[in-house]
């Protein structure tokens, strides 16, 4: 029996969502989708089909670099519906809905000062000043929880998944820089 070879390009196809094939709306604070997407049958033959999802989720493919471009649109089961290459291609109202949802999901607090960092049992406990207020959070595996996106720009993710940003490491005061230097 001869085995049928399947090429990856025939198995995986991406639907790029545009104003022509996608409509987004907001209902009860949830984002919904109606549009035309590519879906495979059992033989990996792709066809355009109309789909509707009452609740969808947006995910940045490049979360530290591209805030409003290359956005995956996911259904209730986290399956990708398609990709938005740029939210600005949609009308002003739709683009605002998409941006608002991304800002809500990727809310980032900006750290201005590090007051203290204490380690205990594999965790680090941070006291910081962020947006004029004192803020405390905990990191596990501290070095992996800090992402350097340039020589001067850092992202921190705490044990609860909250995200923090240090826009300029060099702009921090000397004590703050010393507290974090060990981990970057």
Secondary structure, DSSP 8 states (H G I E B T S, - for coil): -------HHHH----B--TTTEEEEEETTEEEEEEEEEEE-TT--EEEEEEEESS-EEEETTTTT-SSEEEEEE-TTS-EEEEEEEGGGS-HHHHHHHHHHHHHHT-EEEEEEEEEEEEETTEEEEEEEETTEEEEEEEESHHHHEEESSSS-EEEE-TTS-EEEES-GGGS-HHHHHHHHTT-
